[in-house]
Amino acid sequence: MSTSDFKVQRDARLAQLRAAMARHGIDACIVPSSDPHLSEYLPRRWQGREWLSSFTGSVGTFIATADFSGVWTDGRYYTQAETELAGSEIRLMKIPSGASLLHIDWLAANMQPGQTVAVDARVLGLAVARLLGDALKARGVTLRTDIDLLDEIWSDRPGLPADALYEHAAPHATVSRADKLAATRAEMDKLGAERHFLSTLDDIGYLFNLRGSDVSFNPVFVAHALVEREGATLFVAEGKASDALRARLLEDGVRLAAYDEAAAALAALPENSTLLVDPRRVTAGMRAAVPASVRVVEAINPTTFAKSRKTEAEAAHVRATMEQDGAALCEFFSWLEATLGDAGRAPITELTIDEQITAARARRPHFVSPSFGTIAGFNANGAIMHYRATPASHATIEGDGLLLIDSGGQYLGGTTDITRVVPVGNITADHKRDFTLVLKGMMALSMVHFPRGTRGPMLDAIARAPIWAAGVDYGHGTGHGVGYFMNVHEGPQVISPSAPPDPHTAIEPGMITSNEPGIYKPGRWGIRIENLVLAVPAASGEFGEFLRFETLTLCPIDTRCIDLALLQPHEKEWLNGYHAEVRARLLPHVDGAARAWLELRTEAI
């Protein structure tokens, strides 16, 4: 489809939406980046915001009125949104973070008493729905949540994903399904709840030791679940579970029901029974299905906290996975350097980077898929935080500059996420200065000791301090939680100044987070250095228990990009120690060119 045809199609869809709004007496329509499970990566059926606006970022809220349309998104996507929204009436509405609710403030300020705002309750988080409802009620504006205008105008809307689900089995699943269900019921008992309803796909996959491929990059499947004291029901589409799997689930007291029966099951709960729900992890539509006679207990899903703290056995599998992932990266980077140095080579593009790095991982044992879309950004493209090269728009890796590569893999024994920046041709003193500032920030967080229970957002400034000292900042959080063969972005732990005040962001032993400060110079270059780290005990004493971070990621950091004059002795010591460990643990897994590259890039400074 040509660019002009695409713009005509986008304009036509917006016109269809406005016509539907007029038919139903709706003055503003909200289309969030969400599904009935509040997922980050959405099955195609629920990619309505992208379908309407053409903005493909993973975070954004679309709002249309009769004379306005806009997409609210954060700094990771500003440049991308400006490009993808170009040529349309849709405005980019900048927000400080993906958790921001400034679109609610905009509606409260711009809607008039007596007007009506519509949003589909089936894809609207309960906590957000309450804030939205309160803000609009204060203005005399009606909120309708009983209508899905997309269904009315999206004639070829995709159906539910149909891929089969499968078990995450021993040895990689280190805790049985029965034991996880028992632990969940114990937490329910503490809260006085007879039943517990879950919609978030990572919680469901973790609890039942099941995985799927319904969502890009995250090995999850579309489902709801109802856990009771004597059994559990998993609501999934027909045909997704084999007879053998269905039988094994029944052995653990888990029965299967049709996906669209979940709301009816809630509506049929006994009078005066008690139900546990997590208001941040269930939609307003599902909450509305619960009868008023049922006492609802609101608390974090027990599984959300349980899966955030990896067991010792899980941590051991993650360490082994990191060795395989690191070996794959050695193969990739040795190929990259050799190919860039070959004058007679075919051109390498950002798309080639994605192909080659995925192929290197695919040759490793227990690899399942990438954990997110590879970000390979050369020079100016590296300054676009969540840049994605496409066949229609990508750069060739040639000349001089910096190449940023952010990639990851899903393995049966863990989830990886790593960013490295490498030089291409000649680089400048400014390149080296920025690279070194980012490295100093990453190392500062790597070396920190902190009291157990410290909330993750409090640690963010430690990584930013060396960058702030140079009068620079970056527009994203420093760290996100990472799952165990699960979502690459997973809470409740987070290291970000924009995280909501939540006691569950406290860093506890076993939690894995990313450590990824950066510097981005729009139109010039972007630098981000990212490792995954595991919270482990450091020391205990008069002032309580302290934790530190064990670096899990194993891959050299390119010392050719460092301004050594900016490093302190303890920073050089950390880097040399890290490279010594990378070399020792990866050497048994590589040979030939990859081995030679590893030895060269881990030489002490």
SEDRENLO-256762 format. One record per residue: x, y, z of N, C-alpha, C, O in turn. Coordinates in steps of 0.2 Angstrom, whole numbers, plus 5000, padded with zeros to 4 digits. Each point is the difference from the previous one (the first is absolute). Layout:
BEGIN
XYZXYZXYZXYZ;...
//
This chain:
BEGIN
500449945000499650065000500450065000500550015004;499450044992500450064999499850045006499550005004;501050054997499950055006499450044999499650015005;500250014989499450044999499449965002499550025003;500549914994499449965001499949985008499550005002;501150005001500049985007499650065004499649995005;500650074993499750065004499350014998499650025005;500249964989499350004998499649955005499450015002;500949934999499749955004499950025007499549995003;501050045000500050025006499550065001499650005005;500350044991499550065000499349975000499650025003;500349924993499449974999499849975006499450005002;501149975002499849965006499850055005499549995004;500850074997499950055004499350034999499650015004;500250004989499350024999499549955002499550025002;500749914997499549955002499950005007499450005003;501150015001499950015007499650065002499549995004;500650064993499650065002499349994998499550035003;500349944991499349994998499749955006499450015001;501049945001499749965005499950035007499549995003;500950064998499950045006499450045000499650015004;500350024990499450044999499449965001499550025002;500549924995499449965000499849985007499449995002;501150005003499949985007500050065005499949995006;500150074991500050065004500650015005500050025006;500649964991500650005004500550064998500150014994;500150035010500450064999500749985000500450044996;499949915007500749995000500149925001499649975004;500850004992500149935001500849995002500450034997;499749925008500649995002500249934997499649955001;501050044996500249934998500749995003500550034998;499549935008500749995003500449954997499749964996;500950045005500549944998499949955005500449995005;499049974994499949955005499549954998499850004994;500249945009499649954999499649985006500150035005;499549914995499649985006500549985006499849985005;500950024993500449975005500650055002500449995004;499550084994500450055001500749994998500550015004;499649954990500749984998500350064997499850054998;500949945002500450054997500049994992499950054996;500349895002500049984993499349974999499849955003;499850074992499349984999499949954994500450014995;499249945006499849974994499750044995499750065002;500349924992499850054994499250025001499950064998;499749905005499350025001499950065004499650044999;500949985006499950065004500550054998500250055004;500149954990500550054998499650064997500250024994;499250005009499650054997500350075000499950044995;500549985010500350074999500550004994500050054997;500449905002500450004994499650004994500250034995;499349935005499549994994499750074998500050024994;499950025011499750074999500550054998499950044996;500649965008500550064999500649984996500350054998;499949895001500649984997500650005005500649994998;499450045008500550005005500149935003499549975002;501150004997500249935002500349995006500249955002;500050115002500349995006499649965005499449995000;500949985005499749955005499650045005499649975004;500550104997499650045005499750064996500350034997;499149985005499650054997499350005001499749945000;499950125000499350005001499850054994500250055000;499349924997499750044994499350035002499649965003;500350104996499450035001499750044994500450044997;499049955002499750044994499450045002499649975004;500350094994499450045001499750024993500449984995;499150065005499850024993500550044996500050004994;500450045010500550044997500749995002500450054999;499849905005500649995002500249925000499549965001;501150034998500349935001500750005002500450044998;499849925007500750005003500249945003499549955002;501150044998500349945003500550025006500450044999;499449945007500550015006500549955000499849945001;500850084999500649955001500650035003500050075000;500449895003500650035003500650014996500049994994;500650035009500650024997500349954996500450024995;499549925007500349944996499850004993500349984995;499150055003499650004994499950064996499750004995;500650065008499850064997500250004993499650024995;501049975003500350004993499649954996499850024994;500149925008499649954997499350034998499849994995;499950035010499350034999500050054995499550004996;500950055005500050054995500149984993499750034995;500749925004500149974993499349964998499850014994;500049955010499449964998499350045000499649984996;500450075008499450044999500050064995499550034999;501149974998500150064995499549994994499849954998;499950115000499550004995499349995002499650004996;500349995010499349995003499850065004500550045002;498949975000499850055005500249985007499950045005;500349894996500149985007500650035003500550004998;499450035008500550045004500449955004499749955003;500950064998500449975005499950045007500250065000;499649905005499950035006500549975005500049945002;500550105000500649985003499949995008499750055003;500549895000499949995007500649985003500549984996;499650025010500749995003500149925001500649995000;498949975000500249935000499449964998499450035000;500749904999499449964998499550005005499449984998;500750035008499549995006499650075001499650005004;500650054992499750065000499250004999499849964995;499850085008499350004998499850074998499450025002;501150024995499850064998499450014995499750054999;500249894998499450014995499450005004499550034997;500449955009499550015004499950085002499450025000;501150015002500050075001499850044994499650055000;500649934994499850034994499349994999499650054998;500149905003499349994999499650045005499550034998;500749975008499750045005500050074999499550045001;501049994995500150074999499650014993499850065000;500149904996499750014993499349984999499750034996;500149925008499349984999499550055004500250035005;499249984992499550045003499549965004499849954998;499950085007499549975004499449984995499850034995;500049915006499549974996500249964994499649964997;501150045002500349964994500149935003500049985006;500249974989500149935001500649984998500250014994;500249965010500649964998499949935000499749975005;500649994990499949935000500749975000500550024996;499549925007500649955000499749945001499649995004;500749954993499849945001500349975007500650005001;498949995004500249975006500449945000500449985005;499549984990500449945000500750004999500449965001;499950104997500750014999500250065004500650034999;499049995006500250065004500249985007499649975004;501050044999500249985006499550035006499850064999;500149905006499550025005500350065003499650055001;501049965001500350055004499950074995499850055003;500449944991499950064996499350024999499850064999;499749895000499350014999499850045006499650054999;500649945007499750045006500350074999499650055002;501049964997500350074999499650044994499850055001;500149914994499750034994499250025002499850064999;499949895004499350025002499950065005499650044999;500949965006500050055005500150074996499750055002;500849954994500250074997499450024995499950065000;499849904997499450024995499450015004499750054998;500249925007499450015004500050075003499550045001;501149985002500150075002499950054995499850065002;500249934992499950044995499350004997499850044995;499849915008499349994997500049974993499550004996;501049965003500149964994499849935001500249975005;499450004990499849935001500649954997500250014995;499949945009500549954997499649934998499749975005;500450014989499749944998500549954999500550014996;499449935007500549954999499749934997500349955001;499150064997499649944997500049994993499649964997;500950085000500049994992500750004997500450035003;499749934992500649994997499950024993499849974995;500450105003499950024994500449974994499850004994;500849975008500449974996499649944996500149994994;499549975010499749954997499550024995499949964995;499950105005499550034996500350024993499749994995;500950035005500450034994500549964998500250014994;500149945009500649964998499749934997499949955004;499950054990499749954997500449934999499749955001;501050064999500449944999500449995007500649985000;499150045005500449995007500249935001499549965000;501150035002500249935001499649975006499850045005;500249894995499749975006500549985005500550035000;499349935005500549985005500549964997499949964996;500750045007500649964998499849935001499749985005;500549974991499949935000500549965001499949935001;500750095000500649965001499949965007499750025005;500649914995499949965005500550025006500550034999;499249965007500550025006500349935002499949954998;500750065006500449945002500350015007499950065002;500349895001500350005006500750035001500449984996;499750065009500750015001500249955006499850015005;500649944993500149945003500750005004500450044999;499749925006500649985003500549984995499849974995;500850055006500350035006500050085000500150035005;499750004989500050075000499450035004500150055003;499349924998499550025005500249965006499949945001;500350105004500349985006499549995006500249975005;499250054994499550005005499449974996499850024995;499949935008499449964997499450055000499950045004;499749944991499350045000499649995006499750055003;500349895000499749995006500250045006499650035004;501149984996500350045006499850074999499950045005;500149984988499950074999499250025002499950055003;499749904995499350015002499950005008499650045002;500849925001499949995007500350075004499750025004;500850014993500350065003499550064998499950045005;499849964990499550054998499450005005499850055002;500049884999499450005005500250025007499650025003;501049964999500250035006500050075001499850035005;500450014990499950075000499350025000499850055003;499849924993499350015000499750005007499650045002;500649905002499849995006500250065005499650035004;501050004995500250055004499650064999499950045005;499849974989499650064998499349995001499650044999;500249905003499349985002499649994993499450025000;500949964995499749994993499949934999500449965000;499050024998499849934998500249994993500149944998;499950114998500150004992500550054998500050055003;500349944992500550054997500050004992500049954997;499850115001500050004992500650044997500250055003;500149924992500650034997499850014992499749954997;500650105001499950014992500750014997500149994994;500450045010500750014997500349944998500049955004;500250054990500349944997500649975003500149945000;500350105002500749985003499849965007500349955001;499250085003499849975006499749934998500249955004;499450044991499749944999500549954997500049945002;500450084994500649954997500449985006500249945000;500050105004500449985006499649955005500349955001;499150075000499749965005499849934998500149955004;499850044989499849944998500649964996499949954997;500750085003500649974997499849994993500249954997;499550104999499849994993500350064996500150055003;500049944991500250054996499650004993499749954999;500450104997499750004994500350054995500550035002;499249984992500350054995499550054998500050024994;499550005010499550044998500250074999499650044997;500949985006500350075000500750004998500449965002;499750094994500750004997500550015006499950045004;500649924996500650005004499949985007500549975003;498950035000499949985007499749934999499549994997;500749965006499849934999499349995004500049955005;499550084994499450005004499449984995500150004994;499349995009499449984997499550045003500050025005;499549994990499450045002499549965005499849954997;500150075009499649965005499850055006500350055001;499249925002499850035007500149945004500049944998;500050075009500049945005499650025006500050065002;499749895001499650015006500349945005499949944998;500450085007500349955005499550005006499950055003;499949894998499649995006500449955005500649984999;499150015007500449965005500149934999500449975002;499150014993500149924999500149994992500049944998;500150114998500149994993500250074997500050055003;500049944990500150074996499749994993500049944998;499950114999499750004994500450054995500250055002;500049924992500450044996499650014994499749954996;500150115002499650024995500450024993500450055000;499649904996500450014993499649984994499549975001;500750054994499649984993500149934999500449965002;499050024995500049934998500649974996500250044995;500049905006500549974996500750025002500549984997;499650065008500750025002500449955004500650015000;499049955003500349955004499949934998499449984998;501149985001499949934998499749965005499950025006;499849924992499749965005500549985006499849995005;500849994993500549985005500150065005500149995006;500050074991500150065005499450015004500150015006;499349984991499450015004500049955006499850025005;500449924993500049955006500550015005499849995006;500850044992500550015005499750065005500250005006;499550054991499750065003499549975005500050025006;499649944992499549975005500349965006499750015005;500849964994500449975005500150055006500149985006;500050084992500250055005499450055002500050055003;499449924995499450035002499850064995499650055002;500749964992499950054996499549984994500249964996;499250075003499649994995500050054995500250065001;499749934992500050054995499350024998499549965000;500450104999499350034998500150044994500650024999;498950004997500150044994500250075003499850035005;500650014990500350065002499450055002500150045004;499449964992499550055001499549995005499550035001;500649915003499649995006500350035007499649995005;500950054994500350025006499650055004499950005006;499850054990499650055003499349975003499850025006;500049934991499449965003500149965006499650005005;501049984995500349965007500050055005499849985006;500450084993500050055005499350025002499950015006;499750004990499350025001499749955004499550015004;500749924996499649955003500349985007499949955003;500650094999500349995007499550005005499550045000;500549925005499549995006500050075004500450035000;499049985002499850065004500450005006500149945003;500250114999500450015006500749965000500349995005;499949994989500649975000500650064999499850055000;500849935001500550054999500549984994500249954999;500050114998500449994994500650055000499950065002;500749914997500650045000500150034992500049954996;500150115003500250034994500550055001500150035005;500449984990500550055000499750064996500049994994;499950075009499750054996500450034994499850034996;500949955005500450034995500149954994500350014995;499449935006500149944995499449974998500049944998;499450095003499449984997499650064997500150065002;499549924993499750064997499350025003499749965004;500150104994499450025003499449964998499549995004;500549984990499549964998499949935004499549985001;501149995000499949945004499850025007499649965003;500750095000499750025007499350015000499749995005;500050044990499350025000499649934999499450015002;500949944996499649945000499949965007499549965001;500850075004500049975007499450025003499950065000;499649905003499450025003500250055006500549995003;499050054998500150055006500049965007500350025005;499449924995500049965006500649975002500149975005;500450034990500649975001500550055003500150054998;500249935008500550045003500750004996500349944999;499950114998500650004996500650035005500050055003;500649914997500650025003500550024995500149964995;500150105005500550034995500749995003500250035005;500249944992500749995002500449984994499749984995;501050035005500449974994499949934999500049965005;500050024989500049934999500649965003500550025000;499349935004500649975004500549974995500650005001;499249984993500549984995500450054997500649994998;499250075002500450064998500650015004500650014997;499449985009500550015005500449945000500650005000;499149945000500449935000500449994994500649985001;499250044993500449994995500650054999500449994996;499550075007500550055000500649985003500650024999;499449935006500549985004500249934998499749955002;500850054994500249934997500349965005500450025005;499549914995500349965005500749994998500350024995;500149945010500749994998500049964994500550004996;499149955003500049954994499950044994500349994995;499250065005499950044994500650044999500250014994;500150025011500650054999500549964997500450024995;499749915007500549964997499949994992500550004996;498949995002499849994993500150074996500349994995;499650065009500150074996500750014999500250024995;500349965010500750014999500249954994500450024996;499449925004500249964994499750034993500349994995;499150035006499750034993500450064998500250014994;500150035011500450064998500749984997500250034996;500049915006500649984997499949984992500450014996;499049965003499849984993499950064996500250014994;499450045009499950064997500650044998500150034995;500449985010500650034999500449974995500350034996;499749905003500449974995499750024993500450014995;498949995005499750024993500250074998500150014995;500050035010500250074999500750014998500250044996;500249915006500750004998500049984993500450034996;499249925002500049984993499850064995500250014995;499250025008499850064996500550064999500150024995;500250005011500450064999500749984997500250044996;500049905004500649984996499850004993500450034996;499049955002499850004993499950084998500350024994;499450025010499950074998500750034999500050044995;500549965010500650034999500449984993500350044997;499749895002500349984994499750024994500350024995;499049985005499650024994500150084999500150024994;499950025011500150074999500750014998500150054996;500449915005500750014998500149984993500650004998;498949974999500149974993499850054995499450014999;501150014997499850064996499649974994499650044997;500449895001499649984995499349975002499749964996;500150055010499449975003499450034997500050054997;499549915003499350034999499850055005500249995006;499450064993499850055005499749975006499649954999;500650075007499649985006499550065002500250055000;499249935001499550055002499849985008500249955002;499450095000499749995007499649945000499949965005;499850024989499649945000500449945000499849955003;500850064994500549945000500249985007500149955002;500050115002500149995007499549955004500249965003;499250064996499449965003500149934998499949955004;500250044989500049934998500549965003499949945002;500750094998500649965002500049995007500249945003;499650115001500049995008499549945002500149975004;499350034992499549955002500249944998499949955003;500550044991500249944997500649975005500049945001;500450105002500549985005499749975006500249955002;499350085000499649985006499649934999500049965004;499850044990499649944998500449945000499749945000;500950064999500549945000500249985007500349955001;499450095004500249985007499449955003499450014998;500849955007499549955003499550045004500150055003;499349924996499450035004499850074998499550035003;500749994991499750074997499349994998499949954996;499750105005499349994998499950064995499749994994;500450075008499950064995500350065003500350005005;499850054991500250075003499550025005499449985001;500950065004499650025006499750074998499550025004;500750014991499650064997500350024994500549964998;499350084998500250024993500750035001500150055003;500449934994500750025000500050084998499750024995;500650015009500250084998500750004998500549995004;499650024989500650024998500050064996499750014995;500650045009500050074997500750034999500450005005;499750024989500750034998499950075000499650034997;500950005007500150085000499350035003499849985005;499950064990499450035003499449965002499650015004;500449934993499549955001500149985007499549985004;501150014999500149985007499750055005499949985006;500050084992499750055004499249995001499750035005;500049934991499349985001500049945005500149954998;499650065008500149965005499749934998500449955002;499150044995499749944999499949994992499549984997;501150045000500050004992499949934998500249955003;499550044991499949944997500150014992499650034997;500949945001500150004993499549964996499849955002;500050074992499549974996500350004993500450034998;499349924998500250004993499950064996500450024996;499250025006499850074997500550055003500150054996;500249955010500350055003500649975004499849975006;500850034992500649975004500650034997500050034995;500549975009500750034998500549944999499949945002;500550084993500649954999500650025004500150065002;500249895001500650015005500650014996500349954998;499850115001500650024996500350075002499650045003;501049984996500350065002500250005007500349955002;499650105002500250015007499550015004499550034998;500549945008499550025005499949945005500549965001;499050055003499849955005499449964998499550024997;500549915004499549954999499749985007500449975004;499050044997499749985006499649944999499650004995;500449945009499749944999499749985006500349985005;499050024996499649985006499649944998499650004995;500649945008499749944998499949955005500350015006;499349944993499949955006499749944997499849994995;500349955009499749944999499649975005500150015006;499449954992499649965004500349925000500049974995;500250015011500349935000499549975006499850035004;500249904995499749965005500250025007499749995005;501050034996500350015006500050075002500450025004;499350034992500050075002499950044994500049984995;500050095007499850054995500650055000500250025006;500150004988500650045000499850074997499550004996;500950055005499950074998500650035001500350015005;500050014989500750035000500150064995499749994995;500650065007500250064995500750015000500350005005;500050004989500750024999500150054995499650004995;500950045005500150054995500749994998500549995004;499650004989500749994997500250054995499550044997;501149985002500250054995500049974993500249944999;499750104997500049994993500550054996499850065001;500749924996500550054998500350045005500249975005;499950094994500350055005499450035004499550024998;500749985009499550045004500450065003500650005001;499050045002500250075003500150005007499849955004;500650104999500050015007499450015003499949975006;499650064991499350015003499749935000499649995005;500549974990499749935001500249965006499749985004;501050034997500349965005499850035007499949975005;500050104995499850035007499349985002499949975005;499750034990499349985002500049925001499649985005;500749984992500049935001500349995007499749965004;500850074998500349995007499650035005500049975006;499650084993499550025005499549955001499849995006;499949984989499549955001500349945003499749975005;500950014993500449945004500050025007499949955004;500350114998500150015007499450005004500049975006;499450054991499449995003499849935001499749985005;500449984990499849935000500549965005499749965004;500950064997500449975005499850025007500149965005;499750104996499850035006499549965003500049985006;499550004990499449965002500249935001499849975005;500750014991500249935001500449995007499949945002;500450115000500449995006499650025007500349995005;499150044994499750035006499849945005499849954998;500250075009499849965005499450045003500150065000;499349915002499550035002499649965005500049945000;499650095005499649965005499549964996499650034995;500349915007499449964998499450045001499850035005;499749974989499450035001500050074997499550044999;501149994999500150064996499550004994500149954996;499550105003499650004994500550014994500450055000;499449924995500450004994500150074997500550024998;499050035002500050064998500650045003500250054997;499949945010500550035003500749994997500550045001;499649914996500749984997500150034994500650004997;498950035000500150034993500550054999500450004996;499650055010500550054999500749985001500550044998;499649905004500749985001500349994993500650024999;499049954996500349994993500050074997500450014995;499150045006500050064997500650055002500250044996;500049955010500450055003500650024996500250064999;500249894998500650024996499850044993500350044998;499149945000499750034994499750075001500250054997;499549965009499850065002500550055001500050064999;500649915004500650055002500250034993500350055001;499649924993500250034994499450044997500150034994;499449985010499450044997499649974995499750034996;500349905004499649964996499549965003500149985006;499449994991499549965003499749954995500250014994;499449945007499749964995499349995002499850005006;499849994989499250005001499749935001499549994998;500849975006499749935001500349985007500550035002;499149925001500349975006500649974999500249984995;500250015011500649965000499949935000500549964997;499050015006499949935000499349985000499650035003;500349914994499349975000500149935003500649974999;498950005004500049935002500049954994499850024995;500549925006500149954994499749945003500249985005;499449984991499749945002500549944999500650014997;499249935005500349944999499749964994499549975001;500850034993499749984994499250025000499649975000;500450105000499450035001500150074997500450014996;499250045006500050074997500750035002500350005005;499950034989500750045001499950065004500550035003;498950004998499850055004499549985005499449984998;500850025008499649965005500150035007500650015002;498850015001500150035007499949955006500149944998;499950085008499850075001500750055001499950065000;500749905000500650045001500150054994499949984994;500450085007500150044995500550055003500050025006;500550014990500450055002499950064995500350004995;499350045007499850064996499750055004499749995005;500550084994499750055003499350014999499750045005;500049944990499350014999499549945002499450004999;500949955005499649955002499550025006500250055003;499249934997499550025005500349985007500349955000;499550085005500249985007499649945002499550005002;500949954998499749935001500549965004500649994998;499249995008500549965004500349944997500549975002;499150004993500249944997500650014995500349954997;499950115002500650024996500749985004500550014997;499449985009500649985004500449954997499749954998;500950065002500549944997500149955006500250025005;499649924993500149945004500549954997500150004994;500249965010500549954997499649954995499449995001;500950004994499849964994499750044995499849974994;500150095007499750054994500550014995500650025002;499249984992500450014994499850074997499450004999;501050045000499950074997500550014994500549975000;499350084996500550024995500450065003499750035005;500949984993500450065002500250034993500549984997;499150085001500150024993500050085000499550034997;500950015006500150074999500150014992500349964997;499650115001500250014993500150084999499850045005;500449984989500150064998499750004993500349964996;499350095002499750004993500150074998499750055003;500649964991500150074997499649994993500249984995;499250055005499649994994500350034994500350055000;499649914995500350014993500849985000500350014994;500049975011500749995000500249935002500249964996;499650025011500249935002499649995007499850045003;500249894998499749985006500549955003500349964997;499750045010500449955004499649975006499850045004;500249904996499749975006500449935001500249974996;500050025010500349945002499649975005499850025006;500049914993499549975004500349935002500249964996;499850025010500049945003499449985004499750055003;500249894998499549975005500449995007500549974999;499250055006500349985007499549975004499450015000;500849955005499749965005500150035007500650005002;498950015002500050035006500249945005499749955000;500950055003500249955005500350035006500150065001;499949905005500250035006500750025000500549974996;499750095007500650035001500349995007500649975000;499150055005500250005007499450015004499550034998;500649955008499550015006500450035006500649985001;499150065003500350035006499650045004499449995000;500950065003499650045005499550044996499450015003;500750004991499550044996499549964996499750034995;500349915006499649954996500349974994500650005000;499049974996500249964994500150054994499650044998;501049954999500150044994500149954994500149945000;499750094994500049964994500550044995500250055001;500049914994500450024994499849974994499549965000;500750064994499849974994500649964997500650025000;499249924998500449954997499950014992499450004998;501150024998499950014993499949934997500549965000;499050034996499849944997500350004993500249954997;499750104999500250014993500749994999500450025004;499849944991500749984998500150024993499949964996;500450105003500250024994500550065001499850055003;500749954993500550065001499750074998499550004996;500750055008499950074998500550024996500650005002;499350044993500550014995500550065003499750065000;500949925002500450055003500350054995500350055002;499649944991500250054995499650065001500350054997;499149955006499650065000500150045007499750055001;500849925003500150035007500550065000500549994997;499450065006500550065002500349985006499750015006;500849954994500349985007500250055005500049995006;500150074991500150065005499450015005500150035005;499349954993499450025004499949945005499550015004;500849944996499949945004500450015007500650024999;499149965006500450005007500349935000499849954997;500750045008500349945001499549945001500149954998;499450075007499549945002499649984994499849954999;500150104996499649994994500449954995499749954998;500950075002500449954995500149935003500049954997;500050055010500049935003499449964999500049944999;499450105002499449964998500049984993499849944999;500350104997500049984993500549944998499849964996;500850055007500449944998499849945004500149944997;499650065009499749945003499549974996499949944999;499650114999499549974996500249974993499849944999;500750094998500249974994500449935001500049954996;500350055010500449935002499449955001500149944998;499450075005499449965001499749984993499949944999;500050114997499749984993500449954997499849964997;500950065003500449954996500049935003500049954996;500150055010500049935003499449964999500049944999;499450095002499449964999499849994993499649954998;500650094997499849994993500549964996499849974995;500850035007500549964996499849934999500149974994;499649995011499949934998499449994995499949954998;499850115000499449994996500150034993499650004996;501150025003500150034993500749974997500449985004;499650034990500749984997500150044993499650044999;500949954998500250044994500050075001500350035004;499350014991500050075000499750035006500250055002;499349925000499650025006500550005006500050055004;500449904997500449995005500650065000500150035005;500149984989500650054999499750075002500350045003;499149974994499650065002499950015007500250065003;499649895001499950015007500650015004500050055004;500649924994500650015003500350074999500250045004;499749994990500250074998499650055004500250055003;499149944997499650055003499950005008499750045003;500649915000500050005007500750015003500249995006;500350044990500650025002500050055005499650055000;500849955006499950055005500250074997500550004996;499350055007500150074999500550025005500350064999;
//
